[in-house]
Amino acid sequence: MAFKKLKFGLFFTFSFGLFILLNFMTVANAETDEKDRFALPSSMVNIPVCQKKALLLHPGTIKGLRTLHQNGVFLFQIRITQKNDVDVLVFCDGETGNISEKMN
């Protein structure tokens, strides 16, 4: 008799655990199948591209990165310190990844 109760208890515990596990898995899958709400807009994806292009034009160390946004257009202001301690500001278009303006 005690063995049957133990067997039922183990079965119930296993079934409940499996139910909880499958329930969480379906919730996680449901969230990933939707559009990713936390993805960056297409005009923000080119940050690494802008950094690489800026460093190719002005070798040095990136000391700062600012995001400038106006009317849906993103520009990245990248501050580079070169080896001779000269600071250079490079502006990059966030949508295309092209360097749009350079200033000393």
N, C-alpha and C positions, 0 to 999 in steps of 0.2 A: 504494500500500500504506500509506504514512504517513497519507494522508488518511482511509483507512478506520479506522485506529487512533485518529486524532484524533476522527473522527465518533463512534466507539464510546465513547471517553472522555468526550466532551461529553454524549452521551446518558446514560451511566451516572451522571455527576455530576448532571445535571439530574434524573434519576429518583430518585436517592438524596436529593437536596435536597427534592424534592416529597414523597417518602415521609416524611421527617422533619417537614416543615411540616404535612402532613395529620395525622400522628400527634399532634403537639402540639395542633393545633386540636381534635381529638376529645377529648383529655384535658381541655382547658379547657372544652369544652362539656359534658362529662360532669360536671364539678364544679359548673357553674352550674345544671344541671338539678336537682340535689339540693336538699334544704332547706338554706337558708343557715344554717350552723352558727354563724356569727359575727354574726348579726342580734341586735339588742337585744330582750329580752323586751318584751311589750306594755306592761308597767308602767314601762318605761324610755324609751319613745318620746316621752313628753310633756315632756321637759326644756325645749325651746324654748317650748312653750305655757305652762309654769309660769313661765318667766322673763318672758314678755310680760305675763301676768296680774299677776305680782308688781310689775312696773314700772308697770303701770296704777294699781294701788292705792297704791304708794309711789314716785313719780318720783324718780330718782336714778341712782346707778351701782352695778351689781352688783359687790361686792368678793369674794364667795365663794359657792361652791355645794358642799354636802355631800350625799352620798347616804346615807340612813339605811334600813337593811333589817332587817325583823324579821318572821318567819313568812311570808315570801313577799310582804310588802307593802313597797313602796318609798315613802319620803317624801323630798322634796328640801328641804333647809334652805338658803334663799337669804338671804345677808346683803347688804343694800342700804344704802349711805351716801347720805343725802339732801343737798341743797344746803346746809342749815344744820348740817352735820356731825353729824347724828343717825343712829346705826346702828339699823336695823330688821331683825329676823329674821322671815322669812315661811316658813311650812311649806306645802308643796304635795303633794297626793296624786299619786303618779306614774302611777297607772292612769287616773284620770279627768281629771287636769289642773286640779282644783279646789283653791283655797286653803282649807286646812283649819284653820289656826291662825295667829294673828299675835301676836308678842310684841315689846315694846320693850326 
